Amino acid sequence: MGRLLFIDWLKGVFVIWMVPTHAFDGLFPYEIKSTPLYHSVAFFNGLVAPVFLLSSGFLAVYTFKGEKIYQRLRRGVELMAFGYFLQMPTSSIPKMFANPQSVLEGINTFQRVDILICIGLGVIVLSSLLYIVRDKLRRVLLFLLLAFFFWYFSPFINKFGENLPPFIAPYFSFKNSLFPPFPYWGYFFFGSALASAFLLNRKIFFALSLIPIFALFLNFFLNFPRYETSLGYILLKTGVVILLIYILMGAENFGFRFKPLALLGRNSLLSYAFHNSIVYGSPFTKPLLYYYGHVGWIKGTLIGTLILALTWVFVYSWEILRKNYGQRPAREFWKFVTLTVLLSPW
């Protein structure tokens, strides 16, 4: 099957939104982050993870081929490995003995579940389910049930998960974690249910999409609590994403072609990893705050726009390398990562 442009565009739109707003998050002082304007920005930035998860679940179903199950499983493992690599402690072993506090901070950072880890593990689980369950209607029902399971029970699981051992707790709670499966796998499986319905019957696809859209309009009267495990708030954000999907589907049906936007969308996770290492730091780089300190709106916007331009150049260059050399750039990159992991502690 060919690529769905409206999904690539959806991810591309949120890459454009995500990069500058992450720069704001990394550079703005508390005084700015406490303003109503920044809270409005933060709401839309809070849609980035749902978009990436929902679209990843959608595409995982839409492009699934049973004979390529091992490639899918390997893809999930690679995403998880890359996620852990980006938050790997950079202190050398001699420094670790000299400053135990930095060791504890490094371990807490390393064991977090970020978006790459969340999606990677989700790909492994979803691919296994797709291989076992072949009937499209059963897939719709199963994935819809799983979506609401992860959404509805997330407050209870999060509270229970806080008391689990440190390396397990981040998968079940927000304690030392960014994107635990509860509730974020709900978006992943809802996207999977949408894709299964899209392949089965467009009327069923439309009916499923009405659930979060109804919640979106219901919010004008009920005003759902604004916290990540609130089912109403989750459906509100999902409704915003679904409305954007319909707008972009309309653009595709009218024959629009936004190649630069599709390029960013096809490489959304790569864009995330690249700009995140610049904004927040990585085993190779220091965070922006180290170089610029706290800045205001104007300077922050300029820096964010520059990082967005660098991100586009990077993914464009990566596309050219992949087109000319196939999987070789990726294999060489993983060799470099492995060497870094082996040598960095010393």
Disulfide bonds with the S-S distance in Angstrom:
none
